[in-house]
Amino acid sequence: MSQNPYQSERGNKDASIVNPKGQGTMIPATGTKHKMHTGDAFLIGDSMTGGYGKTGPDILHDCTIAVDKGQIAVIVGPNGAGKSTAMKAVFGMLNLRQGSVRLDGEDITDLSPQVRVRKGMGFVPQNQNIFTSMTVKENLEMGAFIREDDISGTMAQVFELFPILHEKRNQAAGELSGGQRQQVAVGRALMTKPKVLMLDEPTAGVSPIVMDELFDRIIEVARTGISILMVEQNARQALEIADKGYVLVQGANAHTGTGKELLADAEVRKSFLGG
């Protein structure tokens, strides 16, 4: 059996649960059906309210997102619900007017994204997340820019997690397929040896087969103890692997629960998952 901490035989390989439409229509709920204790979570964006710029309107409204150590938390919701905004707020790319962000018990609300990376947060944006003119290997090396130790062991683990990247390690990343580029982006974030890995729409634009593979690899990363916070439009598939799920509507928590609870929730299924 492989000694790579990212590898195991477990993972969801059922492509039939993919939601091809990836969106729905919901209105904010007055409360969550499945309340979850989040106060002592490893990472928590607590009661976040804010928007872009100093005078822009609020996009998030008392929004709370949390993930425990080694677990997968998924943010889903209709288009324009504030999913990516919530992710950016947790990472420090959005000034909060109310609320706070805590990592492993430390208040990091006022820290810049750069400092948060050094604190152990890795972030993979949806777009423009690789250096297209650099090789795959150079992209991974760029991911380790904050490290002063030997990175060869981590790179070997990333190559074992994503074998295609080892095969194409000397190829320009811009020549890769969409799914392969996403693997480069995730691998580069893993090179920082993060405590939390944040993924914004990691399966956007990829085929169902590639989507399954990416989700399987995300599961394996979580099994090493890394917390995963993920925004995902393919809600059914994402909730299948989620320890926690957050349905946002108009920047507010509409439904919160485990992935299984939300998949079993008749209102969530009818309003968002297509029945």
N, C-alpha and C positions, 0 to 999 in steps of 0.2 A: 504493500500500500504506500502511496506517495507520502513523503514527509513534509510536503508543502502545506503550510497552515491554511492556505486558501482552498485546498482540494478536499472533496469528499464525494461520495456517490449519491448524496441526497440532492433533491431539487425538483421543481415542478416542470414536467416536460409535456404537459397537456395543452396543446395550442387551441383546443376547442373552447377554452374559456375566454379567449381574447374578445374584447368588445370592439368591433370594427368601426363603430361610429365614434366612440370615445368621448361623447359629450351627452348632456341631457339638460333638462330644465328643472330647477328646484327653486323654492323660495326659502329664505332663512327660517329655521325653526326657532321656537321660543326657548327651547332647551335641548340638551342632548339626551337621546334615549338610553345610551350606555355610558354613564359617567365613569371616568377612569381617574385613579389617583395619579397625579403627575407632579406633585410638589417636590418629590425627591428624585425625579428623573435625572439621568446623567446629563442630558441637554434639554433645556426648556426655554422656549420663547413664551413668556408668561404675560397674558393679557395685553398683547401688542396692539397698539393703535398708531397709525401713521400713514404717510404717503410720500410722494416724491417731491423734493424741493421744500423750501421753507414755507411757501404759501399755498402749495398744491392741496387738493382735497384729500381727505383720509381715504385710503383704499382698504386698510385693515381696521377692523372694529372689534376691540377686545378679544383678539384672536390668540388662542393658546395652542402651541404645538410642542410635543415632547417626545423623547425617545430614551429608552433605557439602554444600558450598556449591552452590546452584543445583540440588540434587537433591531428589527426593521420597522420603521414608521413610514407610512405612505400618506401623502396629501393628494386628494382627488377632488373633483368638482367640475362644474360646467366651465366653458370658456369665459374668461373675464372674472372668475371667482376670486382672484387674488392668490392663487396657489404659488406661483413663482415669486410674487411679492413677499409672501410669508417666508419663503426660503431665503430671499435676499435680506429680509429683516433679521433673521436669525444669524446670518453671516456678517451682518454689519454694513450692508450696502444700502440701507435705508434708515434714516433718522426716525427714531420712535418718539412720538409725542407723549405716549403713555406706555407703561409696561416695562419689562426687563428681559434680559437674556442671561441665563446662567449655564456654565459648563462645569460639571463635576463639583458643584457647590460654589463655584466662584462667579461673582457678578462680572460679566464681560460686556455689559450694555454699551459702555463708552469706548470700547476698544475698536481699532480699525480692523478691516478684513485681514491685512497683512499680519497684524499681531495675533489675530485669532488663528491664522494658519500655524504660527509658531506655538500656539497653545494646544494644537492638535486637531484643527478642523480642516478637512479637505473639501473643496468645492468644485464641482464639474458643471459649468453652465451648459445650457442647451445648444447654443450656437457659438461659433468661433472659439472652440475649446481645444484646438491643437495648432501647432506651428506647421503649416502645410509645406513650407520649403525645407524643413528639417527632416532628417530621417526619423524613423520610429525610435531608434536607440537614443538619438539626440533629444527627442521629445521627453523620453523617460528621464534622461539625465537632467533636463531642465526642471522636471518635477522635484528633483532632490536638491534644489538650489539652497535650501535652508540647512541642509545637513553638512556636518563636518566629519562624519564617520565614513566607514567603507559602505558604499551603496550596492556593491556587487551582489550581495545575498538577497536584498530586496528585489533587485532587477531580475535575478534568477527566478524568484517566486512569481513575479509578474509574468515572465515568459512561460512559466509552467501553468499559470492560471489562464493565460491567453496564448496558446501555442502558435497561432498564426502570426503573432507579433514577433516571435523569435525567428520565424521563417522569413519575415519581411523586415527584419530589424535594420537593414541597410538601405531600405527603400524610402523614398520621400513620402511622408505621411499624407500629403495631398493627393497621391496616386491611389490611395486605398479606397475600398468601398465604404459606404456610410456606416455599416455595422463595425467594420474594422477600425474606422476613425473613432467610434465611440469606445472601443476597447483601448485604444491609445489614450484617450482622455481619462478614462477610469484608471488605467495603469499609471499614468503620470501622477494622478492624485494620490495613489497608493504609495508612490515613491517617497512621499513626505512622512510615511509611517503614521497616518492620522489615527486619532482616537474616534473621530466621527467623520463619516464620508457622506457628503451631501450631493445628491444627483438631481439635476433639473431636467426632466423628460429624457431619461437615458435611452428609451426605445423609440424616440420620435423618428419617423421615416424609415424604419428598418422592417424587414419581412418578419412574419410570425415565427419562422424558424430561428432567425437571429435573435428575435425578442426572447424566445424561450432560453436560448443560450446565455444571453445577458442576465436574465433573471436568475438562472442557475448559478452563475458566477457571483452575483450579488449575495445570494444565500450563503455561498461558501465564504465570502469575505466576512459576513456577519458572524459566522461560526468561529472566527478567530478572535472574537471579542470586540470587533469594531462596530460601533453603532452606525446604522444607515438611516438617513432621512432623505426621502425621495418624493419628488413631485412627479406624478405620472398620469397621463391622459388615458392610457389603457387600463381602466379602473378594475375590471374583473380580474385580470391577470395579476395586477399589483396587489389587490386585496387578498388574493389566494396565498401570497407569501408574507403578508404583513402581520406582525405582532400587534401593531396598532394602526388604526386608520382614522383619518380626519377628512370629513367631507366639508369643504368650504363653499359658502354661497355668499356672494356680495361681501367678501372680506371677513366673514364671521363664521364661527363654528356652527354648522347645521346639525351634524351627526358625528359622534365620536364613539369608538368601540374597537374591539379586536377586528381583524380582517374578517374572520368567520362570522362575527356578529353582524357586521355591516352587510355582508353578502346574504345573510339570512333575513335581514330587515326588509319587510314587504314594501315600506315606503321608499327606502333607498333603491331597491330593485326597480320599482315602478317608475320612480322619478328620474333615476340616473343611469341604471344599468340595463334598461330596455326590457324590464319585466322579469 
